[in-house]
């Protein structure tokens, strides 16, 4: 649950920062990065619960990258006034993945990904 709370806070901030930095990704309303970030946090948390183990961290990082690129690209198309190119979605997904990598390592090292058998 701690990883989810971290994602709920960090991912909208990362999406908003990427929107300000990259010309190929532009969100115009305050709620747009929040919507994308919260959806990414929910999907990412579910993927971590299903996939993240000590031996699958790289695979989880790759899956996060692909998922983030798709979510950023397709969800932005539904927002009025927002615009994104495929390159903008890929760059944003790369930044999101770079933020996720230390979170995944911390979750694995702290044992928060292990399921109890009880």
C-alpha positions as CSV (number, residue, x, y, z in Angstrom):
1,X,0.0,0.0,0.0
2,X,2.9,2.3,0.6
3,X,4.0,2.0,-3.0
4,X,0.6,2.9,-4.1
5,X,0.5,6.0,-2.0
6,X,3.9,7.0,-3.3
7,X,2.7,6.5,-6.9
8,X,-0.6,8.5,-6.3
9,X,1.5,11.5,-5.2
10,X,4.5,11.2,-7.6
11,X,3.0,10.2,-10.9
12,X,0.7,13.2,-11.4
13,X,3.6,15.5,-10.5
14,X,5.9,13.7,-13.0
15,X,3.2,13.9,-15.7
16,X,2.7,17.6,-15.0
17,X,6.5,18.3,-15.2
18,X,6.8,16.3,-18.4
19,X,4.0,18.3,-19.9
20,X,5.8,21.5,-19.1
21,X,9.2,20.2,-20.3
22,X,8.4,18.4,-23.6
23,X,6.9,20.3,-26.5
24,X,5.4,17.1,-27.9
25,X,3.2,16.6,-24.8
26,X,1.0,19.4,-23.7
27,X,-1.8,19.3,-21.1
28,X,-3.8,22.5,-20.7
29,X,-6.0,21.9,-17.6
30,X,-5.0,21.2,-14.0
31,X,-7.0,18.0,-13.8
32,X,-5.4,16.4,-16.8
33,X,-2.1,15.3,-15.3
34,X,-4.0,14.3,-12.1
35,X,-6.2,12.0,-14.2
36,X,-3.4,10.4,-16.1
37,X,-1.2,10.1,-13.0
38,X,-3.9,8.5,-10.9
39,X,-4.8,6.0,-13.7
40,X,-1.1,5.2,-14.1
41,X,-0.8,4.7,-10.3
42,X,-3.8,2.3,-10.2
43,X,-2.6,0.3,-13.2
44,X,1.0,0.3,-12.0
45,X,-0.1,-0.9,-8.5
46,X,-2.1,-3.8,-10.0
47,X,0.8,-4.8,-12.3
48,X,3.2,-4.7,-9.3
49,X,0.9,-7.0,-7.3
50,X,0.7,-9.4,-10.2
51,X,4.3,-9.3,-11.5
52,X,6.9,-7.7,-9.2
53,X,9.2,-10.2,-7.5
54,X,13.0,-10.2,-7.0
55,X,13.6,-12.0,-10.3
56,X,11.1,-10.0,-12.4
57,X,12.0,-6.4,-11.7
58,X,13.4,-5.7,-15.2
59,X,10.3,-7.3,-16.8
60,X,8.1,-5.2,-14.5
61,X,10.0,-2.0,-15.5
62,X,9.6,-2.8,-19.2
63,X,5.9,-3.5,-18.7
64,X,5.5,-0.2,-16.8
65,X,7.2,1.7,-19.7
66,X,4.9,0.2,-22.4
67,X,1.8,0.7,-20.2
68,X,2.8,4.3,-19.4
69,X,3.4,5.1,-23.1
70,X,0.0,3.7,-24.1
71,X,-1.9,5.3,-21.3
72,X,-0.3,8.7,-21.8
73,X,-0.9,8.6,-25.6
74,X,-4.4,7.3,-25.6
75,X,-5.8,9.1,-22.6
76,X,-4.4,12.5,-23.8
77,X,-6.4,12.1,-27.0
78,X,-9.6,12.2,-24.9
79,X,-8.7,15.5,-23.1
80,X,-10.0,18.6,-24.7
81,X,-7.2,20.9,-25.8
82,X,-4.4,18.5,-24.8
83,X,-2.0,17.3,-27.4
84,X,0.5,14.5,-27.5
85,X,2.7,12.9,-30.2
86,X,3.9,9.3,-30.0
87,X,7.4,10.7,-29.3
88,X,6.0,12.8,-26.4
89,X,4.3,9.8,-24.9
90,X,7.5,7.7,-25.2
91,X,9.6,10.5,-23.5
92,X,7.0,10.9,-20.7
93,X,6.9,7.1,-20.2
94,X,10.7,7.0,-20.1
95,X,10.7,9.6,-17.3
96,X,7.9,7.8,-15.4
97,X,9.9,4.5,-15.7
98,X,13.0,6.2,-14.4
99,X,11.0,7.3,-11.3
100,X,9.5,3.8,-11.0
101,X,12.8,1.9,-11.0
102,X,13.9,3.0,-7.5
103,X,10.4,2.4,-6.2
104,X,10.4,-1.1,-7.5
105,X,13.9,-1.8,-6.0
106,X,12.8,-0.5,-2.7
107,X,9.6,-2.5,-2.7
108,X,11.5,-5.7,-3.5
109,X,14.3,-5.0,-1.0
110,X,11.9,-4.2,1.8
111,X,9.9,-7.3,1.2
112,X,6.7,-5.5,0.5
113,X,6.1,-7.5,-2.6
114,X,6.0,-10.9,-0.8
115,X,2.7,-12.4,-0.3
116,X,1.9,-14.2,3.0
117,X,0.9,-17.8,2.8
118,X,-1.5,-17.5,5.7
